Amino acid sequence: MTITPYGSLLNKIQVVEETGLSYSTIYRLYRANKFPKPVRLSARRIAWKKEEVEQWRKDLGRV
């Protein structure tokens, strides 16, 4: 977990571990607007706001 001006961020591996989903599934859900939008950190690096991923899990009843 990284702390930034965006708050706590999770990288791809951490999001996979937190959700129990594959990265392909996470990307598919994001493209369907059913998963939080990632934050672009650089041209080749993205992360997700921890709070948004936690809220997504709560909304699904997966906590």
C-alpha positions in Angstrom: 0.0 0.0 0.0 1.2 3.5 -0.9 0.1 6.7 0.7 -0.2 9.6 -1.7 -2.2 12.9 -2.1 -5.0 10.5 -3.4 -4.9 8.7 -0.1 -3.9 5.0 0.3 -3.4 3.3 -3.1 -3.3 -0.4 -4.0 -1.3 -1.7 -6.9 -2.5 -4.4 -9.3 -1.2 -7.3 -7.2 -2.7 -5.9 -4.0 -6.1 -5.4 -5.7 -6.1 -9.0 -6.9 -5.3 -10.2 -3.4 -7.9 -7.9 -1.8 -10.7 -8.9 -4.1 -9.9 -12.5 -4.9 -10.5 -11.7 -8.6 -8.1 -12.1 -11.5 -6.7 -9.0 -13.1 -8.6 -9.8 -16.3 -11.8 -9.9 -14.3 -11.0 -6.6 -12.6 -10.2 -4.9 -15.9 -13.4 -6.3 -17.4 -15.5 -5.0 -14.5 -13.8 -1.6 -14.7 -14.6 -1.4 -18.5 -18.2 -2.2 -17.7 -18.3 0.6 -15.0 -18.7 -2.0 -12.2 -15.3 -1.5 -10.5 -13.6 1.6 -9.3 -11.6 3.6 -11.8 -7.8 3.4 -11.3 -5.5 6.4 -10.8 -2.8 6.8 -13.4 0.6 7.2 -11.6 2.7 7.2 -14.8 2.5 6.2 -18.4 2.8 2.5 -17.4 1.6 2.4 -13.8 -1.9 2.5 -12.3 -3.3 2.0 -8.8 -6.6 2.0 -7.1 -7.8 4.1 -4.2 -8.0 1.7 -1.2 -11.2 3.4 0.1 -13.0 2.9 -3.3 -12.0 -0.8 -3.5 -13.1 -1.3 0.2 -16.4 0.4 -0.6 -16.9 -1.7 -3.7 -16.4 -4.9 -1.6 -18.9 -3.6 1.0 -21.5 -2.9 -1.7 -21.1 -6.5 -2.9 -21.3 -7.9 0.7 -17.9 -9.5 0.3 -16.2 -8.1 3.5 
